[in-house]
């Protein structure tokens, strides 16, 4: 006879067996089912462990050591001879496996619970599911699936806590897929595209957490070579913190560059000019420059600019008016034909580079010139992108006058900033919460040119370092890729003026004669009849 602790009634042993054994079998089966995905995610670890144990059991520890030495020697030879392929297929997968076991999977429940990302439902703790850990040479990319009832904003707010929970300085949260579907060609391309459509489908509940292991942007990025012909949709300008090349799509886009003094705005400007240099020489690109700081920054490459002003405000504003006239002329020719301009030698791409926007829109003493400059810039920013008239604006101080124009720049770049609130003023609301720590960038001279980029098609900021173009490289580029003379802009076509008859007054019998006499058109309109 067996007596349960909570029951005072003696129970026969066969009742206990029929009640307890099925329950125990159910718990064991449930544990095994839960163990299957764990084994599937860690099959490499299990296979290595089973293989090592079997080898030691069958042949002893000496054979096991010899096999390990042979594997390490073969890997070292592979590393010495074909390092890129060894990193791709051996080193990085092994590093991802090791860091998943020892860093993320080991502390996953504790870290995400303390960061406030675990939920409770029906007396059960629901955790974000760790799907994959992928390592690059500089960072760990952790893929997880959010539980139902969560959105990525929770992870943006908890990014700092997540970083220090996994022994990192920063954590960047991305809601979009980190890779794009590759271009498929060949006979079976249609079948592979079907597979890619399923593989790269939109999965809104997936979130990528990127933990940098080291900062690869501490080293200066040398200037990129000048391309034979500029690709306006793929201009190489910088190196990302994931060691991937940052490509700028300049076509139909304006660029805003904001950074404190000596933060590296010249690296952004001259990297862009260098990417366009071959088009400047051929006439495919017309580069105009305005340097209100007296020509300190842009005059070293004066020959690259088709038009350049740096002394008096009046010629600078006149240049803006001329560029508006060019835009109006092109607008009249494109009307009813095309919607987006394609640069050609006959219809080149006009790029206006303003080194200090604040000097034009806020610091001009002449009120009339300041209003003209603001009006012209507003017209260029709102209408010029699709017409092939682009603005590259740089400034040091994101004041109200500059922030008002911020939304007209699809591409915004924030270098080192002085204040915490300047980050959201430049890059948009919530940019700092999403990881754009521009106010924490180092002011050391060796760290200039590092900044955050926000594009119009993705809200997550990208941390990059722009290439450093030396003064000698700028002088050599100005000689080799000098701009041809800029032709005078053609006046915009205007509609012929129609001759209008002078307004006449008429008296109609039967109408009241009180009040002033009106023109015939207004008289007919107010009286309900036709004008005489």
Helices and strands as residue ranges (DSSP letters): H 13-41, H 43-59, H 61-81, H 83-86, I 87-91, H 92-99, I 100-104, H 105-114, E 119-121, E 124-126, E 129-135, E 139-145, H 152-157, H 159-165, E 172-174, H 189-199, E 206-212, G 216-218, E 235-240, E 245-248, E 255-258, H 265-275, H 277-282, E 285-290, G 299-304, E 307-309, H 313-334, E 349-354, H 357-361, H 367-383, E 389-395, H 400-403, G 406-408, E 411-414, H 421-427, G 438-440, G 445-447, E 450-455, E 458-466, H 471-480, H 520-527
